[in-house]
Amino acid sequence: MGPEGRGDEFEAALTELRRSGSAFLVAGAVPDRFHRQTCDELLGPADDERLFVRVGTGTGSASGPADGDRVLELDAASRGAAAADTPTGGAGAVAGGASSSAATVVPTLSSAGEAFEAELAALDTTADRGPRVCVESVLPLVETSGEEQAFRFLHLVTSRVRRLGGTCHLHLPLAADGELAGTVAALVDATVELRLADDHPEQRWHIHEAGIRSDWLPLAE
């Protein structure tokens, strides 16, 4: 996962993050398809245990769930949540464990946190690779619930995934040097910065604790 040719030091730091559990911020005011490409790399194979956290109807920033992936939907309008086994909206296990095609409303972000933990508990975390979690876009969560509440929820998400030895990534369709990106970056181990250079997508990785930053490298299409 991540860019090629980043050097032995960078490779070693990233390997350690993968081994111990990690969280990433994918930031950049670039077309959605480039967020999706980065998301695909971070998610890994479709047969891994994967969970998507989606706000409202989703912004298209992230890769679409595959069959077998779990989806936790946060209702941006009511600050609620519903969980389903599949991205199609069909019958499935919803928050609370019932099987139904109807949404289960969770009225607060606190309850959304409980729903998230229930979704994690439903994943098979006994495998060598921990769960892969994608938060499809941080922005509508912040816009609807406020920065403080969103920060608390994202802290819960990232800390629980790390504890299980998994990987979590948060998408933000804004520049990585902005104020909101700086706030969210405090929750993660590394930032994947995306940009367009002469209409070509590029990525630059920052591993925070190690103080390592890659060069700008092409984003493989």
Secondary structure as UniProt FT lines:
FT   HELIX           8..20
FT   STRAND          22..27
FT   HELIX           32..43
FT   TURN            46..47
FT   STRAND          50..55
FT   TURN            56..57
FT   TURN            67..68
FT   STRAND          70..75
FT   TURN            76..79
FT   STRAND          80..84
FT   TURN            87..88
FT   STRAND          92..93
FT   TURN            95..96
FT   STRAND          99..100
FT   HELIX           109..122
FT   STRAND          132..135
FT   HELIX           139..145
FT   HELIX           147..163
FT   TURN            164..165
FT   STRAND          167..172
FT   TURN            176..177
FT   HELIX           179..185
FT   TURN            186..187
FT   STRAND          190..197
FT   TURN            198..199
FT   STRAND          200..207
FT   TURN            208..211
FT   STRAND          212..213
FT   STRAND          217..218
//
